């Protein structure tokens, strides 16, 4: 099982430029507006990945009683997944689900 370091931090999205506030119920790991993330972790929350590329959302997959956003790093090409947040832009989620 992956180790998890809780990091629920405010940041400015490098894709859309919007200020993103902490999630408050779990770790904020992507922008709720454009859904982009950043390739910063090796293990969740460790901030030890030196890639630092943008993680582009490319799809959605069912996970338990919610969904995961599937990403591909624009720098190294690695795939990654993050659980959808309650405040994510549903129009963007729906758009991703129709692209599969």
C-alpha positions as CSV (number, residue, x, y, z in Angstrom):
1,X,0.0,0.0,0.0
2,X,1.2,3.5,-0.8
3,X,2.3,5.7,2.0
4,X,0.3,8.9,2.3
5,X,1.6,12.2,3.7
6,X,-1.3,14.6,4.2
7,X,-0.7,17.9,2.3
8,X,-3.7,20.1,1.9
9,X,-2.1,23.3,0.7
10,X,-3.2,26.4,-1.2
11,X,-1.6,26.9,-4.6
12,X,-1.9,28.7,-7.9
13,X,-2.7,26.4,-10.8
14,X,0.1,26.5,-13.3
15,X,-2.4,25.6,-16.1
16,X,-5.3,28.0,-15.6
17,X,-3.7,30.5,-13.1
18,X,-6.5,30.3,-10.6
19,X,-5.9,30.4,-6.8
20,X,-6.8,27.0,-5.3
21,X,-7.8,26.8,-1.7
22,X,-7.2,23.8,0.6
23,X,-9.8,21.0,0.3
24,X,-10.2,20.7,4.1
25,X,-11.5,17.0,4.2
26,X,-8.5,15.4,2.4
27,X,-5.4,16.4,0.5
28,X,-5.8,18.9,-2.4
29,X,-4.0,17.2,-5.3
30,X,-5.4,19.0,-8.4
31,X,-7.1,22.1,-9.6
32,X,-10.9,22.0,-9.2
33,X,-11.4,24.4,-12.1
34,X,-9.4,22.9,-14.9
35,X,-8.6,19.5,-13.2
36,X,-4.8,19.8,-14.0
37,X,-2.3,18.5,-11.4
38,X,1.4,18.7,-11.0
39,X,3.9,15.8,-11.0
40,X,5.4,16.5,-7.6
41,X,5.0,13.2,-5.7
42,X,6.6,9.8,-5.8
43,X,4.5,8.6,-2.8
44,X,1.3,10.6,-2.2
45,X,2.2,13.9,-0.5
46,X,6.0,13.4,-0.3
47,X,6.9,16.1,-2.8
48,X,10.0,14.2,-3.9
49,X,9.4,13.9,-7.6
50,X,11.9,16.0,-9.6
51,X,9.8,15.8,-12.9
52,X,7.5,18.7,-11.9
53,X,5.6,18.4,-15.2
54,X,1.9,19.3,-15.5
55,X,-0.4,16.3,-15.3
56,X,-3.0,16.7,-18.0
57,X,-6.4,15.1,-17.3
58,X,-7.2,12.6,-20.0
59,X,-10.0,10.4,-18.7
60,X,-12.2,9.3,-15.8
61,X,-12.5,5.8,-14.3
62,X,-15.0,4.4,-11.7
63,X,-13.4,3.9,-8.2
64,X,-15.5,2.5,-5.3
65,X,-18.4,5.0,-4.9
66,X,-16.7,7.9,-6.7
67,X,-14.3,8.4,-9.7
68,X,-10.6,8.9,-10.3
69,X,-9.2,11.4,-12.8
70,X,-6.6,9.8,-15.1
71,X,-3.6,12.0,-16.0
72,X,-0.7,11.9,-18.3
73,X,2.4,13.9,-17.5
74,X,3.1,16.5,-20.2
75,X,6.9,16.3,-19.4
76,X,7.7,12.6,-18.8
77,X,4.6,10.8,-20.1
78,X,3.9,8.9,-16.9
79,X,0.3,8.1,-16.1
80,X,-1.2,9.0,-12.7
81,X,-4.6,9.0,-11.0
82,X,-6.3,11.2,-8.4
83,X,-9.6,10.8,-6.7
84,X,-12.2,13.4,-7.8
85,X,-12.9,16.1,-5.2
86,X,-16.4,17.3,-4.2
87,X,-15.8,20.8,-5.6
88,X,-14.4,19.7,-9.0
89,X,-15.8,21.4,-12.1
90,X,-18.5,18.9,-13.1
91,X,-18.6,20.2,-16.7
92,X,-14.9,19.3,-17.0
93,X,-15.6,15.9,-15.5
94,X,-18.4,15.2,-17.9
95,X,-16.3,16.4,-20.8
96,X,-13.5,14.0,-19.8
97,X,-15.9,11.1,-19.5
98,X,-17.1,11.6,-23.1
99,X,-13.6,11.6,-24.5
100,X,-12.9,7.9,-23.7
